Amino acid sequence: MIADINIDPVYKNYPERYVAIKDGLWDAVHPVYGGILKSVRAKTDAGKRLWLTGHSLGGGCAALAAFRLHYEDR
């Protein structure tokens, strides 16, 4: 619920774009992002394809995680 209520933007500057991300989403994903990255790398290094999905707040978190995987960690 806190992630949904907190709507102040977090601004991030990536080489390809400057983005404003909802603070609550950033706070929900950021603490677990290292684990997500490690898991994704293990799966993709093994040749597997992944889909990041979620519903409602989880969908926003999945989209943010996918965005960070693409723009921060290629």
C-alpha positions in Angstrom: 0.0 0.0 0.0 2.9 2.4 0.7 4.3 1.8 -2.8 0.9 2.8 -4.2 0.5 5.9 -2.0 4.0 7.4 -2.6 3.7 9.2 -5.9 6.7 11.6 -5.8 8.9 11.1 -8.8 12.5 9.8 -8.7 14.5 11.2 -11.6 17.0 9.0 -13.4 19.3 10.0 -16.2 20.2 7.1 -18.6 22.3 7.6 -21.7 19.3 7.1 -24.0 16.7 9.0 -21.9 15.8 11.0 -18.8 12.9 9.4 -16.8 10.7 10.2 -13.9 9.7 7.0 -12.0 7.0 6.8 -9.3 8.9 6.8 -5.9 6.7 4.0 -4.5 7.6 1.7 -7.4 11.3 2.6 -7.2 11.2 1.9 -3.4 9.5 -1.5 -4.0 11.9 -2.7 -6.7 15.3 -1.2 -5.7 15.9 -3.3 -2.5 15.4 -6.6 -4.5 16.9 -5.5 -7.8 20.2 -7.1 -7.2 18.6 -10.5 -6.6 16.4 -10.0 -9.7 19.5 -9.2 -11.8 21.4 -12.3 -10.5 18.5 -14.6 -11.2 17.9 -13.1 -14.7 21.6 -13.5 -15.6 21.7 -17.1 -14.4 18.6 -17.9 -16.5 19.7 -16.1 -19.6 23.3 -17.4 -19.4 21.7 -20.8 -19.5 20.0 -19.9 -22.8 16.5 -19.4 -21.3 14.1 -16.6 -22.2 12.2 -14.8 -19.5 9.0 -12.9 -19.2 8.6 -10.4 -16.4 4.9 -10.1 -15.5 2.7 -9.0 -12.7 -0.7 -7.7 -11.9 -1.6 -4.2 -10.7 1.3 -3.0 -8.5 3.3 -6.1 -9.4 2.9 -5.2 -13.1 4.4 -1.8 -12.5 7.2 -3.4 -10.5 7.8 -5.9 -13.4 7.9 -3.1 -15.9 10.3 -1.1 -13.8 12.6 -4.2 -13.3 12.5 -4.9 -17.1 13.3 -1.2 -17.8 16.3 -1.3 -15.4 17.5 -4.6 -16.8 17.5 -3.1 -20.2 18.9 0.4 -19.5 21.2 -0.3 -16.6 22.5 -3.8 -17.2 21.9 -4.4 -20.8 
